[in-house]
Amino acid sequence: LTSNLIDSSQQLPFYAMVDYARKEPETVREMFKKLYADEHLDCDAKQKTINEFISASEELRMKYYPDSRLYINNQRSVMMYLFLRYPDSNYGYKASQAKSFADCIEFYDDWGPMTDFRLDIFYRMCDQLIEEIKANEALVATHKSRFENIDRNLYPDENYHILALDIIY
């Protein structure tokens, strides 16, 4: 259901993690345990944790698929793993959409290259978006209406992080 947020025609990072889990289930389990160990990390600690996950994933790629660029996990894919696990304290990221959105709202802080960027600056842009969401009663009402009269459980998104991704995307 989230394949368009992680895998693409150019890279298959989630598919790679599934493949690695078949080969080395304990290694992959430990990688995700470390990634998910603390939901409330500050941006610097979160960046370090993301980088450690990327390094561990790269070791597995070099071990099993050294000539393939398809199975690379990068900051974007690992951010999506965090977002899907802890959407109230993380933001989802798609490079081209985030860049287009930043241009649209004239957010010109330099967060670096689109695949290896400064998390603190991207999070600041998203935090500013959420402040604008909260200030817009009509938008909040429309968002809340998505949860009415449905026969399945949706994540409540009380912090508007999912809505922020929807708007950026």
DSSP file with accessible surface (Angstrom, degrees, kcal/mol):
  #  RESIDUE AA STRUCTURE BP1 BP2  ACC     N-H-->O    O-->H-N    N-H-->O    O-->H-N    TCO  KAPPA ALPHA  PHI   PSI    X-CA   Y-CA   Z-CA
    1    1 A L              0   0  215      0, 0.0     3,-0.2     0, 0.0     0, 0.0   0.000 360.0 360.0 360.0 -20.8    0.0    0.0    0.0
    2    2 A T    >>  +     0   0   51      1,-0.1     3,-2.2     2,-0.1     4,-0.9   0.203 360.0 116.7-114.3  15.9    2.9    2.4    0.5
    3    3 A S  H >> S+     0   0   82      1,-0.3     4,-0.8     2,-0.2     3,-0.7   0.841  73.2  57.9 -58.8 -32.8    5.1    1.2   -2.4
    4    4 A N  H 34 S+     0   0   78      1,-0.2    -1,-0.3    -3,-0.2    -2,-0.1   0.692 104.9  53.0 -71.1 -14.4    4.9    4.5   -4.1
    5    5 A L  H <4 S+     0   0   24     -3,-2.2    -1,-0.2     3,-0.0    -2,-0.2   0.686 127.2  14.6 -90.3 -20.4    6.4    6.2   -1.0
    6    6 A I  H << S+     0   0    3     -4,-0.9    -3,-0.1    -3,-0.7    -2,-0.1   0.720 118.7  48.4-119.0 -64.3    9.4    3.9   -0.7
    7    7 A D     <  +     0   0   28     -4,-0.8     2,-0.3    -5,-0.2     5,-0.2  -0.450  61.2 172.3 -81.8 157.4   10.2    1.9   -3.8
    8    8 A S        -     0   0   46      3,-3.3    -3,-0.0    -2,-0.1    -4,-0.0  -0.867  51.4 -89.1-147.4-177.8   10.3    3.4   -7.3
    9    9 A S  S    S+     0   0  106     -2,-0.3     3,-0.1     1,-0.2    -2,-0.0   0.736 127.3  46.1 -70.7 -19.8   11.3    2.3  -10.8
   10   10 A Q  S    S+     0   0  147      1,-0.3     2,-0.3    60,-0.0    -1,-0.2   0.767 122.9  18.3 -92.3 -31.8   14.8    3.5  -10.1
   11   11 A Q        -     0   0   43     60,-0.1    -3,-3.3    -5,-0.1    -1,-0.3  -0.996  49.6-162.2-144.9 149.7   15.3    1.9   -6.6
   12   12 A L     >  +     0   0   49     58,-4.1     4,-2.4    -2,-0.3    -5,-0.2  -0.525  28.7 152.8-128.4  62.3   13.8   -0.8   -4.5
   13   13 A P  H  > S+     0   0    0      0, 0.0     4,-2.0     0, 0.0    -1,-0.1   0.898  76.7  45.2 -65.3 -38.7   15.0   -0.2   -1.0
   14   14 A F  H  > S+     0   0   96      2,-0.2     4,-2.3     1,-0.2     5,-0.2   0.934 112.2  51.6 -71.0 -43.1   12.0   -1.8    0.8
   15   15 A Y  H  > S+     0   0  105      1,-0.2     4,-2.5     2,-0.2    -1,-0.2   0.908 108.9  53.3 -55.8 -40.4   12.1   -4.8   -1.5
   16   16 A A  H  X S+     0   0    0     -4,-2.4     4,-3.2     1,-0.2     5,-0.2   0.924 106.3  51.3 -61.3 -43.7   15.8   -5.0   -0.6
   17   17 A M  H  X S+     0   0    4     -4,-2.0     4,-2.3     1,-0.2    -1,-0.2   0.897 110.0  49.6 -63.2 -38.3   15.0   -5.0    3.1
   18   18 A V  H  X S+     0   0   48     -4,-2.3     4,-1.5     2,-0.2    -1,-0.2   0.935 112.7  47.5 -63.7 -44.7   12.6   -7.9    2.6
   19   19 A D  H  X S+     0   0   15     -4,-2.5     4,-1.5     1,-0.2     3,-0.3   0.933 112.4  48.5 -62.3 -45.6   15.2   -9.8    0.6
   20   20 A Y  H  X S+     0   0    0     -4,-3.2     4,-3.8     1,-0.2    -1,-0.2   0.877 106.6  57.9 -62.4 -36.3   17.8   -9.2    3.3
   21   21 A A  H  < S+     0   0   35     -4,-2.3    -1,-0.2    -5,-0.2    -2,-0.2   0.839 104.3  51.6 -65.4 -31.8   15.4  -10.3    6.0
   22   22 A R  H  < S+     0   0  173     -4,-1.5    -1,-0.2    -3,-0.3    -2,-0.2   0.867 118.6  37.3 -68.6 -36.0   15.0  -13.6    4.2
   23   23 A K  H  < S+     0   0   82     -4,-1.5    -2,-0.2     1,-0.2    -3,-0.2   0.858 138.2  12.7 -83.3 -41.2   18.8  -14.0    4.1
   24   24 A E     X  +     0   0   34     -4,-3.8     4,-2.2    -5,-0.2     5,-0.3  -0.589  67.0 169.6-138.6  72.8   19.7  -12.5    7.5
   25   25 A P  H  > S+     0   0   64      0, 0.0     4,-2.6     0, 0.0     5,-0.2   0.878  79.3  49.6 -58.9 -39.3   16.5  -12.1    9.6
   26   26 A E  H  > S+     0   0  113      2,-0.2     4,-2.4     1,-0.2     5,-0.2   0.894 109.4  51.9 -68.8 -37.7   18.3  -11.2   12.9
   27   27 A T  H  > S+     0   0   55      2,-0.2     4,-2.1     1,-0.2    -1,-0.2   0.953 114.1  42.5 -61.4 -48.8   20.5   -8.6   11.2
   28   28 A V  H  X S+     0   0    9     -4,-2.2     4,-2.4     2,-0.2     5,-0.2   0.908 112.0  54.6 -67.7 -39.8   17.5   -6.8    9.7
   29   29 A R  H  X S+     0   0  115     -4,-2.6     4,-2.5    -5,-0.3    -1,-0.2   0.932 109.8  47.4 -58.9 -44.2   15.5   -7.2   12.9
   30   30 A E  H  X S+     0   0   78     -4,-2.4     4,-2.4     2,-0.2    -1,-0.2   0.880 108.0  55.8 -65.5 -37.5   18.3   -5.5   14.8
   31   31 A M  H  X S+     0   0   15     -4,-2.1     4,-2.1     1,-0.2    -1,-0.2   0.940 112.4  41.6 -59.1 -47.4   18.5   -2.7   12.2
   32   32 A F  H  X S+     0   0   38     -4,-2.4     4,-2.7     2,-0.2    -2,-0.2   0.869 110.7  56.8 -71.7 -34.0   14.9   -1.9   12.7
   33   33 A K  H  < S+     0   0  119     -4,-2.5     4,-0.4    -5,-0.2    -1,-0.2   0.931 111.0  44.2 -60.3 -43.9   15.0   -2.3   16.5
   34   34 A K  H >< S+     0   0  136     -4,-2.4     3,-0.8     2,-0.2     4,-0.3   0.911 113.8  50.2 -66.6 -41.6   17.8    0.4   16.5
   35   35 A L  H 3< S+     0   0    3     -4,-2.1     3,-0.3     1,-0.2    -2,-0.2   0.899 119.4  37.0 -63.0 -39.1   15.9    2.6   14.1
   36   36 A Y  T 3< S+     0   0   54     -4,-2.7    -1,-0.2     1,-0.2    -2,-0.2   0.324  86.0 105.9 -96.3   7.2   12.7    2.4   16.1
   37   37 A A  S <  S+     0   0   82     -3,-0.8     2,-0.4    -4,-0.4    -1,-0.2   0.835  87.7  23.6 -61.4 -36.7   14.3    2.4   19.6
   38   38 A D    >   -     0   0   83     -3,-0.3     3,-0.6    -4,-0.3    -1,-0.2  -0.931  58.3-169.2-138.4 113.4   13.3    6.0   20.5
   39   39 A E  T 3  S+     0   0   51     -2,-0.4     2,-0.3     1,-0.2    -1,-0.1   0.806  83.7  56.5 -68.6 -28.5   10.4    7.8   18.9
   40   40 A H  T 3   +     0   0  140     50,-0.0    -1,-0.2     6,-0.0     2,-0.2  -0.242  69.7 145.4-108.9  48.2   11.3   11.2   20.3
   41   41 A L    <   -     0   0   43     -3,-0.6     2,-0.0    -2,-0.3    -3,-0.0  -0.521  50.0-116.7 -78.1 149.0   14.9   11.8   19.2
   42   42 A D     >  -     0   0  103     -2,-0.2     4,-2.8     1,-0.1     5,-0.2  -0.310  39.5 -95.0 -74.1 170.7   16.0   15.3   18.3
   43   43 A C  H  > S+     0   0   31      1,-0.2     4,-2.7     2,-0.2     5,-0.2   0.872 123.5  51.4 -60.3 -38.3   17.0   15.9   14.7
   44   44 A D  H  > S+     0   0  127      2,-0.2     4,-2.1     1,-0.2    -1,-0.2   0.939 114.3  42.5 -66.0 -45.3   20.7   15.4   15.3
   45   45 A A  H  > S+     0   0   33      2,-0.2     4,-2.4     1,-0.2    -2,-0.2   0.891 114.6  51.7 -67.4 -38.1   20.2   12.1   17.0
   46   46 A K  H  X S+     0   0   11     -4,-2.8     4,-2.7     2,-0.2    -2,-0.2   0.919 108.4  51.5 -63.9 -42.2   17.6   11.0   14.4
   47   47 A Q  H  X S+     0   0   33     -4,-2.7     4,-2.6    -5,-0.2    -2,-0.2   0.923 110.0  49.6 -61.1 -41.5   20.0   11.9   11.6
   48   48 A K  H  X S+     0   0  128     -4,-2.1     4,-2.3     2,-0.2    -2,-0.2   0.926 111.4  48.4 -62.8 -44.3   22.7    9.7   13.3
   49   49 A T  H  X S+     0   0   23     -4,-2.4     4,-2.1     2,-0.2    -2,-0.2   0.911 111.6  49.8 -63.6 -41.9   20.2    6.8   13.7
   50   50 A I  H  X S+     0   0    0     -4,-2.7     4,-2.5     1,-0.2    -2,-0.2   0.935 110.5  50.2 -61.6 -45.2   19.2    7.1   10.0
   51   51 A N  H  X S+     0   0   65     -4,-2.6     4,-2.5     1,-0.2    -2,-0.2   0.883 108.6  52.2 -63.0 -37.6   22.8    7.2    8.9
   52   52 A E  H  X S+     0   0   88     -4,-2.3     4,-2.3     2,-0.2    -1,-0.2   0.906 109.9  48.9 -64.9 -41.0   23.6    4.0   11.0
   53   53 A F  H  X S+     0   0    8     -4,-2.1     4,-2.6     2,-0.2    -2,-0.2   0.930 110.8  50.5 -62.8 -45.0   20.6    2.2    9.3
   54   54 A I  H  X S+     0   0   36     -4,-2.5     4,-2.6     1,-0.2    19,-0.2   0.923 110.4  49.9 -60.0 -43.4   21.8    3.3    5.9
   55   55 A S  H  X S+     0   0   68     -4,-2.5     4,-2.1     2,-0.2    -1,-0.2   0.920 111.5  47.7 -62.0 -44.7   25.4    2.0    6.6
   56   56 A A  H  X S+     0   0   29     -4,-2.3     4,-1.7     1,-0.2    -1,-0.2   0.908 112.8  49.1 -64.5 -39.8   24.1   -1.3    7.8
   57   57 A S  H  X S+     0   0    0     -4,-2.6     4,-2.5     1,-0.2    -2,-0.2   0.900 109.0  52.9 -65.1 -39.0   21.9   -1.6    4.8
   58   58 A E  H  X S+     0   0   57     -4,-2.6     4,-2.8     1,-0.2     5,-0.2   0.876 104.8  55.3 -66.2 -36.2   24.8   -0.7    2.5
   59   59 A E  H  X S+     0   0  141     -4,-2.1     4,-1.7     2,-0.2    -1,-0.2   0.920 109.7  46.8 -60.4 -43.1   26.9   -3.5    4.1
   60   60 A L  H  X S+     0   0    7     -4,-1.7     4,-2.5     2,-0.2     5,-0.4   0.908 111.5  51.4 -66.1 -40.5   24.1   -6.0    3.2
   61   61 A R  H  X S+     0   0   11     -4,-2.5     4,-3.2     1,-0.2     7,-0.2   0.939 110.5  47.9 -61.6 -44.5   23.9   -4.6   -0.3
   62   62 A M  H  < S+     0   0   94     -4,-2.8    -1,-0.2     1,-0.2    -2,-0.2   0.843 113.2  49.8 -66.2 -30.5   27.6   -4.9   -0.8
   63   63 A K  H  < S+     0   0  130     -4,-1.7    -1,-0.2    -5,-0.2    -2,-0.2   0.902 128.8  17.7 -72.5 -42.9   27.5   -8.5    0.6
   64   64 A Y  H  < S+     0   0   69     -4,-2.5    -2,-0.2     1,-0.1    -3,-0.2   0.759 139.8  18.6-104.8 -31.6   24.6   -9.7   -1.6
   65   65 A Y    ><  +     0   0   61     -4,-3.2     3,-1.9    -5,-0.4     6,-0.2  -0.391  63.3 158.5-140.2  59.5   24.3   -7.3   -4.6
   66   66 A P  T 3  S+     0   0   62      0, 0.0    -4,-0.1     0, 0.0    -1,-0.1   0.764  78.5  47.2 -62.6 -23.7   27.5   -5.3   -4.9
   67   67 A D  T 3  S+     0   0  162     -6,-0.1     2,-0.5    -3,-0.1    -5,-0.1   0.421  94.5  93.7 -97.1   2.4   26.9   -4.4   -8.5
   68   68 A S    <   -     0   0   28     -3,-1.9     3,-0.2    -7,-0.2    -3,-0.1  -0.819  44.1-176.9-103.5 132.5   23.3   -3.3   -8.1
   69   69 A R  S >  S+     0   0  170     -2,-0.5     3,-0.9     1,-0.1    -1,-0.1   0.459  74.9  82.9 -94.7  -5.5   22.2    0.3   -7.5
   70   70 A L  T 3  S+     0   0   65      1,-0.2   -58,-4.1   -59,-0.1   -54,-0.2   0.819  85.8  53.5 -65.9 -33.3   18.5   -0.9   -7.2
   71   71 A Y  T 3  S+     0   0   30    -60,-0.2     2,-0.5    -6,-0.2    -1,-0.2   0.054  74.7 132.1 -99.6  27.2   18.8   -1.9   -3.5
   72   72 A I    <   -     0   0   19     -3,-0.9     2,-0.5   -11,-0.1     5,-0.1  -0.652  41.8-155.7 -83.5 125.5   20.2    1.3   -2.0
   73   73 A N        +     0   0    1     -2,-0.5     2,-0.2   -19,-0.2   -15,-0.1  -0.861  23.0 174.5 -91.8 135.3   18.5    2.6    1.1
   74   74 A N     >  -     0   0   23     -2,-0.5     4,-2.4     1,-0.0     5,-0.3  -0.682  49.4 -78.6-130.0-173.8   19.0    6.3    1.5
   75   75 A Q  H  > S+     0   0    2     40,-0.7     4,-2.5    -2,-0.2     5,-0.2   0.892 126.2  53.7 -58.0 -39.7   17.8    9.0    3.8
   76   76 A R  H  > S+     0   0   22     39,-0.4     4,-1.9     2,-0.2    17,-0.3   0.948 110.5  44.4 -61.9 -49.5   14.5    9.3    2.0
   77   77 A S  H  > S+     0   0    0      1,-0.2     4,-1.9     2,-0.2    -1,-0.2   0.928 115.0  48.2 -65.3 -40.6   13.6    5.6    2.3
   78   78 A V  H  X S+     0   0    0     -4,-2.4     4,-2.2     1,-0.2    -1,-0.2   0.893 108.3  55.0 -69.4 -35.3   14.7    5.4    6.0
   79   79 A M  H  X S+     0   0    0     -4,-2.5     4,-2.9    -5,-0.3    -1,-0.2   0.890 106.4  52.3 -61.8 -36.5   12.7    8.5    6.8
   80   80 A M  H  X S+     0   0    0     -4,-1.9     4,-2.8     2,-0.2    -2,-0.2   0.892 105.7  53.3 -68.1 -36.8    9.6    6.8    5.3
   81   81 A Y  H  X S+     0   0    6     -4,-1.9     4,-1.5     2,-0.2    -2,-0.2   0.936 113.2  44.5 -60.1 -44.2   10.2    3.7    7.6
   82   82 A L  H  X S+     0   0    8     -4,-2.2     4,-3.4     2,-0.2    -2,-0.2   0.913 113.1  50.7 -64.7 -43.6   10.3    6.1   10.5
   83   83 A F  H  < S+     0   0    9     -4,-2.9    -2,-0.2     1,-0.2    -1,-0.2   0.916 109.8  49.3 -61.4 -43.6    7.3    8.0    9.3
   84   84 A L  H  < S+     0   0   77     -4,-2.8    -1,-0.2     1,-0.2    -2,-0.2   0.829 118.6  39.8 -68.5 -28.9    5.2    4.8    8.8
   85   85 A R  H  < S+     0   0  130     -4,-1.5    -2,-0.2    -5,-0.2    -1,-0.2   0.885 134.4  18.0 -83.3 -43.8    6.2    3.6   12.3
   86   86 A Y    >X  +     0   0   30     -4,-3.4     3,-1.4    -5,-0.2     4,-0.7  -0.597  66.6 163.1-129.6  71.4    5.9    6.9   14.2
   87   87 A P  T 34 S+     0   0   11      0, 0.0     3,-0.2     0, 0.0    -1,-0.1   0.753  72.4  63.5 -67.6 -19.0    3.9    9.4   12.1
   88   88 A D  T 34 S+     0   0   40      1,-0.2    -5,-0.1    73,-0.1     3,-0.0   0.706 115.8  28.2 -76.6 -17.5    3.3   11.7   15.0
   89   89 A S  T <4 S+     0   0   22     -3,-1.4     2,-0.3    -7,-0.2    -1,-0.2   0.292 117.9  56.0-126.5   9.4    7.0   12.5   15.4
   90   90 A N     <  -     0   0    1     -4,-0.7     2,-0.4    -3,-0.2   -10,-0.0  -0.926  66.1-136.1-136.8 163.2    8.4   12.1   11.9
   91   91 A Y        -     0   0    5     -2,-0.3    -8,-0.2    73,-0.1     2,-0.2  -0.946  18.3-125.3-121.1 142.4    7.7   13.4    8.5
   92   92 A G        -     0   0    3     -2,-0.4     2,-0.4    69,-0.3   -12,-0.1  -0.529  28.3-155.5 -79.1 154.1    7.6   11.6    5.2
   93   93 A Y        +     0   0    1    -17,-0.3     2,-0.4    -2,-0.2   -13,-0.1  -0.992  24.2 173.3-140.8 126.7    9.8   12.8    2.4
   94   94 A K     >  -     0   0   29     -2,-0.4     4,-2.9     1,-0.1     5,-0.3  -0.990  29.2-141.2-126.5 122.5    9.7   12.6   -1.4
   95   95 A A  H  > S+     0   0   23     -2,-0.4     4,-2.5     1,-0.2     5,-0.2   0.904  93.7  40.3 -56.5 -56.2   12.5   14.6   -2.9
   96   96 A S  H  > S+     0   0   78      1,-0.2     4,-2.5     2,-0.2    -1,-0.2   0.908 118.4  47.9 -66.7 -38.1   10.9   16.2   -6.0
   97   97 A Q  H  > S+     0   0   46      2,-0.2     4,-2.7     1,-0.2    -1,-0.2   0.913 112.1  49.3 -66.8 -41.6    7.6   16.9   -4.2
   98   98 A A  H  X S+     0   0    0     -4,-2.9     4,-2.7     2,-0.2    -2,-0.2   0.920 112.7  47.8 -63.7 -42.3    9.4   18.4   -1.2
   99   99 A K  H  X S+     0   0   90     -4,-2.5     4,-2.5    -5,-0.3    -2,-0.2   0.935 112.9  47.8 -64.3 -45.5   11.5   20.6   -3.5
  100  100 A S  H  X S+     0   0   75     -4,-2.5     4,-2.4    -5,-0.2    -2,-0.2   0.918 113.5  48.2 -61.3 -42.6    8.5   21.7   -5.5
  101  101 A F  H  X S+     0   0   27     -4,-2.7     4,-2.3     2,-0.2    -2,-0.2   0.933 110.2  51.2 -64.2 -45.3    6.5   22.5   -2.3
  102  102 A A  H  <>S+     0   0    4     -4,-2.7     5,-3.1     1,-0.2     4,-0.4   0.918 112.2  47.2 -58.8 -43.1    9.4   24.5   -0.8
  103  103 A D  H ><5S+     0   0   65     -4,-2.5     3,-1.0     3,-0.2    -1,-0.2   0.915 109.6  54.4 -62.8 -41.5    9.6   26.5   -4.0
  104  104 A C  H 3<5S+     0   0  102     -4,-2.4    -2,-0.2     1,-0.3    -1,-0.2   0.881 115.9  36.8 -62.6 -38.3    5.9   27.0   -4.0
  105  105 A I  T 3<5S-     0   0   78     -4,-2.3    -1,-0.3    -5,-0.1    -2,-0.2   0.332 113.4-116.9 -97.0   6.9    5.9   28.5   -0.5
  106  106 A E  T < 5 +     0   0  143     -3,-1.0     2,-0.9    -4,-0.4    -3,-0.2   0.881  56.8 157.9  58.6  45.0    9.2   30.3   -1.0
  107  107 A F      < +     0   0   19     -5,-3.1    -1,-0.2    -6,-0.2    -2,-0.1  -0.849   7.3 167.0 -97.3  99.6   11.1   28.3    1.6
  108  108 A Y        +     0   0  152     -2,-0.9    -1,-0.1    -3,-0.1     2,-0.1   0.196  18.4 134.6-109.2  16.3   14.6   28.8    0.4
  109  109 A D        -     0   0   70      1,-0.1     2,-1.0    12,-0.1     3,-0.1  -0.410  64.6-111.9 -60.9 143.0   16.7   27.6    3.3
  110  110 A D        +     0   0  131      1,-0.2    -1,-0.1    -2,-0.1    11,-0.1  -0.669  43.2 168.1 -83.9 104.1   19.5   25.4    2.0
  111  111 A W        -     0   0   13     -2,-1.0     7,-3.5     1,-0.3    -1,-0.2   0.409  46.4-121.3 -95.5   1.4   18.8   21.8    3.2
  112  112 A G        -     0   0   25      5,-0.2    -1,-0.3    -3,-0.1     5,-0.2  -0.432  60.4  -3.9  96.9-167.9   21.4   20.3    0.9
  113  113 A P  S    S-     0   0   85      0, 0.0     3,-0.5     0, 0.0     5,-0.0  -0.236  70.8-116.1 -60.9 152.8   21.1   17.7   -1.8
  114  114 A M  S    S+     0   0   49      1,-0.2     3,-0.2     2,-0.1   -16,-0.1   0.688 111.6  40.0 -69.4 -18.5   17.7   16.2   -2.2
  115  115 A T  S    S+     0   0   81      1,-0.2   -40,-0.7   -40,-0.1   -39,-0.4   0.624 126.6  30.9-104.0 -14.5   18.8   12.6   -1.2
  116  116 A D  S    S+     0   0  100     -3,-0.5    -1,-0.2   -41,-0.1     2,-0.2  -0.656  89.4 149.7-142.6  80.2   21.2   13.5    1.6
  117  117 A F        -     0   0    7     -3,-0.2     2,-0.8    -2,-0.2    -5,-0.2  -0.548  54.8 -81.5-117.1 173.6   19.9   16.6    3.2
  118  118 A R     >  -     0   0  131     -7,-3.5     4,-1.8    -2,-0.2     3,-0.4  -0.665  33.8-160.3 -80.4 111.3   19.7   18.4    6.5
  119  119 A L  H  > S+     0   0    2     -2,-0.8     4,-2.9     1,-0.2     5,-0.3   0.875  85.9  60.3 -60.0 -40.0   16.9   16.9    8.4
  120  120 A D  H  > S+     0   0   59      1,-0.2     4,-1.9     2,-0.2    -1,-0.2   0.887 106.6  46.3 -61.4 -37.0   16.5   19.8   10.8
  121  121 A I  H  > S+     0   0   10     -3,-0.4     4,-2.2     2,-0.2    -1,-0.2   0.936 113.1  48.1 -73.5 -42.1   15.8   22.2    8.0
  122  122 A F  H  X S+     0   0    1     -4,-1.8     4,-2.3     1,-0.2    -2,-0.2   0.936 112.4  49.8 -61.8 -43.5   13.3   19.9    6.3
  123  123 A Y  H  X S+     0   0   16     -4,-2.9     4,-2.9     1,-0.2    -1,-0.2   0.880 107.6  54.8 -63.4 -35.5   11.6   19.3    9.7
  124  124 A R  H  X S+     0   0   99     -4,-1.9     4,-2.4    -5,-0.3    -1,-0.2   0.926 107.4  49.5 -64.7 -41.4   11.4   23.1   10.3
  125  125 A M  H  X S+     0   0    0     -4,-2.2     4,-2.1     1,-0.2    -2,-0.2   0.944 113.2  46.8 -61.1 -44.4    9.6   23.6    7.0
  126  126 A C  H  X S+     0   0    1     -4,-2.3     4,-2.5     1,-0.2    -2,-0.2   0.897 109.8  53.2 -65.7 -39.3    7.2   20.8    7.9
  127  127 A D  H  X S+     0   0   82     -4,-2.9     4,-2.1     1,-0.2    -1,-0.2   0.904 108.7  50.4 -61.7 -39.9    6.6   22.3   11.4
  128  128 A Q  H  X S+     0   0   89     -4,-2.4     4,-1.9     2,-0.2    -2,-0.2   0.905 108.5  52.6 -64.5 -39.2    5.8   25.6    9.7
  129  129 A L  H  X S+     0   0   20     -4,-2.1     4,-2.5     1,-0.2    -2,-0.2   0.929 107.8  51.3 -61.1 -43.2    3.3   23.9    7.5
  130  130 A I  H  X S+     0   0    7     -4,-2.5     4,-2.8     1,-0.2    -1,-0.2   0.892 105.9  54.7 -65.2 -36.0    1.6   22.3   10.5
  131  131 A E  H  X S+     0   0  112     -4,-2.1     4,-1.4     1,-0.2    -1,-0.2   0.911 110.2  47.0 -62.5 -38.9    1.4   25.7   12.2
  132  132 A E  H  X S+     0   0  135     -4,-1.9     4,-0.6     2,-0.2    -2,-0.2   0.884 110.4  52.7 -69.2 -37.6   -0.4   27.0    9.1
  133  133 A I  H >< S+     0   0    2     -4,-2.5     3,-1.5     1,-0.2     7,-0.4   0.952 108.6  49.9 -59.9 -48.8   -2.7   23.9    9.0
  134  134 A K  H 3< S+     0   0  106     -4,-2.8    -1,-0.2     1,-0.3    -2,-0.2   0.821 108.4  53.9 -60.9 -30.9   -3.7   24.5   12.6
  135  135 A A  H 3< S+     0   0   77     -4,-1.4     2,-0.9    -5,-0.2    -1,-0.3   0.589  94.1  77.9 -80.6  -9.3   -4.5   28.1   11.9
  136  136 A N    <X  -     0   0   77     -3,-1.5     4,-2.4    -4,-0.6     5,-0.2  -0.811  58.8-175.3-106.9  95.1   -6.8   27.2    9.0
  137  137 A E  H  > S+     0   0  171     -2,-0.9     4,-2.6     1,-0.2     5,-0.2   0.855  83.1  53.5 -59.3 -38.5  -10.1   26.0   10.6
  138  138 A A  H  > S+     0   0   66      2,-0.2     4,-2.5     1,-0.2    -1,-0.2   0.917 110.0  47.2 -65.1 -42.0  -11.6   25.0    7.2
  139  139 A L  H  > S+     0   0   52      2,-0.2     4,-2.8     1,-0.2    -2,-0.2   0.928 112.4  49.3 -65.3 -43.6   -8.6   22.8    6.4
  140  140 A V  H  X S+     0   0   18     -4,-2.4     4,-2.8    -7,-0.4    -2,-0.2   0.925 111.8  49.5 -61.4 -42.5   -8.7   21.2    9.8
  141  141 A A  H  X S+     0   0   57     -4,-2.6     4,-1.9     2,-0.2    -2,-0.2   0.917 111.4  48.6 -63.6 -42.1  -12.5   20.6    9.5
  142  142 A T  H  X S+     0   0   90     -4,-2.5     4,-0.7     2,-0.2    -2,-0.2   0.926 111.8  49.9 -63.0 -43.2  -12.0   19.0    6.1
  143  143 A H  H >< S+     0   0    6     -4,-2.8     3,-1.3     1,-0.2     4,-0.3   0.939 110.8  48.8 -60.6 -46.8   -9.2   16.9    7.4
  144  144 A K  H >< S+     0   0  117     -4,-2.8     3,-1.7     1,-0.3    -1,-0.2   0.824 100.6  65.8 -65.5 -28.7  -11.3   15.7   10.3
  145  145 A S  H >< S+     0   0   53     -4,-1.9     3,-1.4     1,-0.3    -1,-0.3   0.743  85.5  72.4 -67.3 -19.8  -14.2   14.9    8.0
  146  146 A R  T << S+     0   0  100     -3,-1.3    -1,-0.3    -4,-0.7    -2,-0.2   0.733  95.6  53.1 -64.3 -19.5  -12.0   12.1    6.4
  147  147 A F  T <  S+     0   0   60     -3,-1.7     3,-0.5    -4,-0.3     2,-0.3   0.457  90.1  98.9 -95.7  -2.7  -12.6   10.1    9.6
  148  148 A E  S <  S+     0   0  119     -3,-1.4     3,-0.1     1,-0.2    -3,-0.0  -0.632  88.9   0.7 -89.8 144.2  -16.4   10.4    9.6
  149  149 A N  S    S+     0   0  167     -2,-0.3     2,-0.4     1,-0.2    -1,-0.2   0.856  91.0 134.2  53.3  43.5  -18.7    7.6    8.3
  150  150 A I        -     0   0   66     -3,-0.5    -1,-0.2     2,-0.1     4,-0.1  -0.920  51.6-146.4-119.0 151.7  -16.0    5.2    7.4
  151  151 A D  S    S+     0   0  163     -2,-0.4     2,-0.3    -3,-0.1    -2,-0.0   0.076  76.4  65.9-106.7  24.8  -16.0    1.5    8.2
  152  152 A R  S    S-     0   0  172      2,-0.0     2,-0.4     0, 0.0    -2,-0.1  -0.968  87.0-102.2-138.2 158.0  -12.3    1.0    8.7
  153  153 A N        -     0   0  169     -2,-0.3     2,-0.4     3,-0.0    -2,-0.1  -0.668  35.2-170.6 -83.2 129.7   -9.8    2.4   11.2
  154  154 A L        -     0   0   64     -2,-0.4    -4,-0.0    -7,-0.1    -7,-0.0  -0.910  36.6 -97.9-113.3 148.7   -7.6    5.2   10.1
  155  155 A Y        -     0   0  102     -2,-0.4     7,-0.0     1,-0.1     0, 0.0  -0.449  36.0-128.9 -62.4 132.5   -4.7    6.6   12.0
  156  156 A P        -     0   0   64      0, 0.0    -1,-0.1     0, 0.0     4,-0.1   0.749  21.9-158.5 -64.8 -23.3   -6.1    9.6   13.8
  157  157 A D    >   +     0   0    2      1,-0.1     3,-1.3     2,-0.1     6,-0.2   0.885  25.9 163.8  49.0  47.4   -3.3   12.0   12.7
  158  158 A E  T 3  S+     0   0  141      1,-0.3    -1,-0.1     2,-0.1   -70,-0.0   0.735  73.1  51.3 -68.7 -21.3   -3.9   14.4   15.5
  159  159 A N  T 3  S-     0   0   72      0, 0.0    -1,-0.3     0, 0.0    -2,-0.1   0.389 107.4-126.8 -95.4  -0.4   -0.5   16.1   14.9
  160  160 A Y    <>  +     0   0   27     -3,-1.3     4,-2.3    -4,-0.1     5,-0.1   0.631  69.0 130.3  68.0  20.6   -1.2   16.6   11.2
  161  161 A H  H  > S+     0   0   17      2,-0.2     4,-2.0     1,-0.2   -69,-0.3   0.878  74.9  47.5 -71.9 -36.2    2.0   14.9   10.0
  162  162 A I  H  > S+     0   0   43      2,-0.2     4,-2.6     1,-0.2    -1,-0.2   0.923 112.3  49.9 -68.5 -42.3    0.1   12.7    7.5
  163  163 A L  H  > S+     0   0   12      2,-0.2     4,-2.8     1,-0.2    -2,-0.2   0.907 107.4  54.9 -61.5 -39.5   -1.9   15.7    6.3
  164  164 A A  H  X S+     0   0    0     -4,-2.3     4,-2.8     1,-0.2     5,-0.2   0.934 109.0  47.3 -60.0 -44.0    1.4   17.5    5.9
  165  165 A L  H  X S+     0   0   12     -4,-2.0     4,-3.2     1,-0.2    -1,-0.2   0.924 110.9  52.5 -62.9 -41.6    2.7   14.7    3.7
  166  166 A D  H  < S+     0   0   74     -4,-2.6    -2,-0.2     1,-0.2    -1,-0.2   0.922 111.8  45.7 -58.4 -44.7   -0.5   14.7    1.7
  167  167 A I  H  < S+     0   0   63     -4,-2.8    -2,-0.2     2,-0.2    -1,-0.2   0.933 116.3  44.4 -65.9 -46.4   -0.2   18.5    1.1
  168  168 A I  H  <        0   0   15     -4,-2.8    -2,-0.2    -5,-0.2    -1,-0.2   0.926 360.0 360.0 -64.6 -42.7    3.5   18.3    0.1
  169  169 A Y     <        0   0  113     -4,-3.2    -2,-0.2    -5,-0.2    -1,-0.2   0.894 360.0 360.0 -68.7 360.0    2.9   15.2   -2.1
